[in-house]
Amino acid sequence: MTLILNDVLAIHWAIAGAAIAAITLVLLFVSNRRLGISTGFEDVCSLVLDAEYFRRASVLSGRGWRLPFLVGLVLGGVVSAVLGGGWSPTWALGMFDQRIGWGPAGKVAWMFGGGLLIGFGTRMAGGCTSGHGIFGLSNLELPSLVSTVSFMVAGLVTTNLIYRVIV
């Protein structure tokens, strides 16, 4: 399978899964830490917002490793794009453009609304898909199983509603 960008071959799923498992084990056994992207974004918000929610000990205590992790995610994406032949921004959204065909303002509104719903779901579930789906399930936590199944079902239903029913 090739990636959308520049027809670069994707890393085999087993290799990517093994790398995620290794990161999970290292974080759990070496530092007793849990990985979750949404908590990392709370760290970023805590740098600029003075709200009490972002001043919790659980947020402030993880800054030392979560902020560098987020920077590493961004840098990893840049390195991947450069090694894959480059990157350029685009408004082309593939099937969304073919089926719905909104202009740039409509796409921004759609993405903004989707981001709000994702943020609401993340807070409602007490974490994001990576936190629940990777770390919570690896610890056999029932709330993470319920959350992960809910994320998957909501994604399937939403995709089918948008591309099979509405359009």
Secondary structure by P-SEA (a helix, b strand, c coil): ccccccccccccaaaaaaaaaaaaaaaaccccbbbbaaaaaaaaaaacccccccccaaaaaacccaaaaaaaaaaaaaaaaaaacccccccccccccccccccaaaaaaaaaaaaaaaaaaaaaaccccccccccccccccaaaaaaaaaaaaaaaaaaaaaccccc
